[in-house]
Amino acid sequence: MIVRSLALTTELALAQTRGTIADRGDYLVVETPDDPTYYHGNLLVLPAAPQVGEVAYWMRKFEAELSGKNQSIKHVTLWWDGILGDVGAADELRAAGFTINVNSVMVVDRAPAETHAPEGIEIRPLDANEVLATADVAWAIADRHDDVYRRFYQRRANWHRHLAVRGAAKFWGAFDQADLVGSLGLVTLGNVARYQDVQTIAAYRKRGIATAMLVAAARDAFANGMQRVVIVAEAGSGADRVYANVGFRELEKWATAVKSPP
């Protein structure tokens, strides 16, 4: 299957660092064997947004390819190619229990102007073992606090650590003395770098910490030969405005749908 979207291209490159991608010709199957509960690691990629009458078909395909083979997969995630944020049969998707997300795909093609961290905060790269502590930041800001989510964040941090060890990614942290209060990753995908998991503990937000991390990581990437840096944010979330202030411009919109377990 040919993919046009930059967001989808980089997402698939990320998925391949951890799991498998099978090309069925008219759709892709993405699977993450070590984390079947990962919504964005076990999914189908469609050539376009599902149209009226197609949602049930793709749900059956998902069962045949994924959930029917692994009983731990209880969600249904559909991604599709596109650059305009087309949501297709939105009413049909929602009636089937899906939540639709429209994302702003933003890029910067040169190093942004240097931005200093607020007083008392140090921004620096994390070593491979420090990357594991990003799970604690994710846990602190999570909507859910149960063992399932804690283990999910720990698995994700372990994956990120492996990327750092291999030199495929660089992670950055914001420190208040010895405490990690924010983090993000920048994964190298050829001559393009893609941000991962920009997160700041709630008590430290709206102080310019995320902006300082974003700028430090981008400037480092361009200094090391990157030609473009990509970030994906939920359209209208507020995060997209932060990225625009740094110098990112919207290149495309990308829509996805997830049906969570009951």
C-alpha positions in Angstrom: 0.0 0.0 0.0 1.3 3.4 -0.9 1.3 6.0 1.8 1.2 9.8 1.2 0.8 11.3 4.6 3.9 12.4 6.5 2.2 11.7 9.8 1.4 8.2 8.8 4.8 7.6 7.2 6.6 8.6 10.4 4.1 6.7 12.6 4.7 3.5 10.6 8.5 4.0 10.8 8.1 4.3 14.6 5.9 1.2 14.8 8.5 -0.7 12.9 11.1 -0.1 15.6 9.1 -2.1 18.0 6.7 -4.3 16.1 5.7 -5.6 12.7 3.9 -4.3 9.7 2.2 -6.6 7.1 1.2 -5.2 3.8 -2.0 -6.8 2.5 -2.0 -4.7 -0.7 -5.1 -2.6 0.1 -4.4 -2.2 3.8 -1.7 -2.6 6.4 -1.6 -4.6 9.7 0.5 -3.1 12.5 1.2 -5.4 15.5 3.2 -4.9 18.6 3.6 -8.4 20.1 5.1 -7.3 23.4 2.1 -4.9 24.1 -1.3 -6.2 22.8 -3.1 -3.5 24.8 -1.3 -0.7 23.0 -4.0 1.1 21.0 -1.6 2.7 18.7 0.6 -0.3 18.2 -2.1 -2.9 17.1 -4.2 -1.5 14.3 -5.2 -1.5 10.7 -4.1 1.2 8.2 -6.7 1.9 5.5 -6.0 3.6 2.1 -8.6 6.3 2.9 -11.2 7.2 5.4 -13.9 4.5 5.8 -17.0 5.5 3.8 -20.7 4.8 4.6 -21.2 1.0 4.7 -17.5 0.2 5.2 -17.1 0.5 9.0 -18.4 -3.0 9.8 -16.2 -4.5 7.1 -13.1 -3.0 8.6 -14.1 -4.1 12.0 -14.4 -7.6 10.7 -10.9 -7.3 9.1 -9.5 -6.1 12.5 -10.9 -9.2 14.2 -9.6 -11.5 11.5 -6.1 -10.0 11.6 -5.7 -9.0 15.3 -8.3 -9.4 18.0 -9.4 -12.8 16.8 -5.9 -14.1 17.0 -5.0 -12.5 20.3 -7.6 -12.3 23.0 -5.6 -9.6 24.8 -6.5 -7.1 22.0 -9.8 -5.7 23.1 -9.8 -2.4 21.3 -10.2 -1.5 17.6 -7.9 1.1 16.1 -8.2 2.3 12.5 -5.8 4.7 10.9 -6.1 5.9 7.3 -4.0 7.7 4.8 -4.8 11.3 3.9 -3.5 14.8 4.3 -6.8 16.8 4.7 -8.2 15.3 7.9 -11.1 13.5 6.1 -13.2 11.6 8.7 -15.3 9.7 6.2 -18.4 8.1 7.7 -18.1 9.9 11.0 -21.6 9.2 12.1 -21.2 5.5 11.3 -17.9 5.3 13.2 -19.4 7.0 16.3 -22.4 4.8 16.2 -20.1 1.8 16.3 -18.4 3.2 19.4 -15.3 4.9 17.9 -13.8 8.1 19.0 -12.4 10.1 16.1 -9.3 12.3 16.4 -8.2 14.9 13.9 -4.6 15.8 14.3 -2.5 18.7 13.1 0.7 17.6 11.5 3.3 20.4 12.0 6.8 20.8 10.7 9.8 23.1 11.1 12.6 23.1 8.4 15.2 25.1 10.2 16.5 25.5 13.8 14.2 27.7 15.8 15.5 30.7 17.8 17.2 29.7 21.1 14.8 29.8 24.1 16.0 29.7 27.7 14.4 27.6 30.3 12.7 29.3 33.2 14.8 30.1 36.3 15.6 27.0 38.3 14.9 24.5 35.5 17.6 22.7 33.7 17.0 21.2 30.2 19.4 18.5 29.1 19.6 15.2 27.2 18.7 12.1 29.2 21.1 9.1 29.3 19.6 5.7 28.4 18.8 4.7 32.0 17.2 8.1 32.8 14.8 7.6 30.0 13.1 5.0 32.2 12.0 7.8 34.5 9.8 9.3 31.8 7.3 6.6 32.8 6.9 8.4 36.2 6.2 11.7 34.5 3.5 10.0 32.3 2.0 8.3 35.3 1.9 11.6 37.2 -0.2 13.3 34.5 -2.3 10.3 33.5 -6.1 10.3 33.5 -6.1 6.8 34.9 -4.1 5.4 37.8 -4.2 1.6 37.8 -1.7 -1.2 37.3 -2.7 -1.6 33.6 -1.7 1.9 32.8 1.4 1.9 35.0 2.7 -1.2 33.2 1.9 0.4 29.8 4.0 3.4 30.6 6.8 1.3 31.9 6.8 -0.8 28.6 6.8 2.4 26.6 9.7 3.8 28.5 11.6 0.6 28.1 11.1 0.8 24.3 12.3 4.4 24.3 15.4 3.3 26.3 16.2 0.7 23.6 15.8 3.4 20.9 18.2 5.7 22.9 20.7 2.8 23.3 20.7 2.1 19.6 21.2 5.8 18.8 17.8 5.9 17.0 16.4 8.5 19.4 17.4 11.2 21.8 15.3 12.0 24.9 15.3 15.3 26.8 14.4 16.1 30.3 13.5 19.2 32.3 14.8 19.1 35.9 14.0 21.0 39.0 17.2 20.1 40.9 17.1 16.3 40.9 13.4 15.9 40.0 12.4 15.1 36.4 9.4 17.4 35.7 9.1 17.1 31.9 10.4 15.1 29.0 10.1 14.5 25.3 11.8 12.3 22.7 13.0 13.0 19.2 13.3 9.9 17.0 15.5 9.9 13.9 13.8 8.6 10.8 16.3 9.1 8.0 16.7 12.9 7.5 13.5 13.6 9.4 13.0 13.6 13.2 9.7 13.0 14.9 8.8 14.1 18.4 7.4 11.6 20.9 5.5 12.2 24.1 5.9 15.8 25.0 4.9 15.9 28.7 5.2 18.2 31.7 4.0 17.6 35.2 0.9 19.7 35.9 2.4 21.9 38.6 5.1 23.0 36.1 3.0 23.9 33.1 2.5 27.3 31.6 6.0 28.3 32.5 7.7 27.8 29.1 9.2 24.4 30.0 7.7 22.5 27.1 8.8 25.2 24.7 12.3 25.2 26.0 12.5 21.4 25.6 11.1 21.5 22.1 13.6 24.2 21.0 16.6 22.5 22.6 15.8 19.2 20.9 15.1 20.8 17.5 18.2 22.9 17.6 20.3 19.8 18.4 18.6 17.8 15.6 19.4 20.4 13.0 22.9 20.8 14.3 23.3 17.1 13.6 22.0 17.1 10.1 18.3 16.7 10.3 16.4 18.5 7.5 12.9 18.5 9.0 11.4 18.0 12.4 7.8 16.8 12.7 5.3 16.9 15.5 1.7 15.7 15.6 -0.9 17.3 18.0 -4.6 17.1 18.4 -6.1 19.9 16.3 -7.4 22.7 18.5 -5.9 21.2 21.7 -3.8 24.2 22.6 -0.6 22.2 22.1 -0.7 23.1 18.4 -0.6 26.8 19.4 2.5 26.2 21.5 4.2 24.5 18.6 3.2 27.3 16.2 4.8 29.9 18.6 8.0 27.9 18.4 7.9 28.2 14.6 6.1 25.0 13.5 3.7 25.3 10.5 0.8 23.0 9.8 1.6 20.8 6.7 -1.4 18.5 6.8 -4.2 17.1 8.9 -4.6 13.4 9.8 -7.6 11.6 11.2 -7.8 8.3 13.1 -10.4 6.4 15.1 -10.2 4.2 18.2 -12.9 2.0 19.8 -11.9 1.5 23.4 -12.8 -1.7 25.3 -16.0 -1.6 27.4 
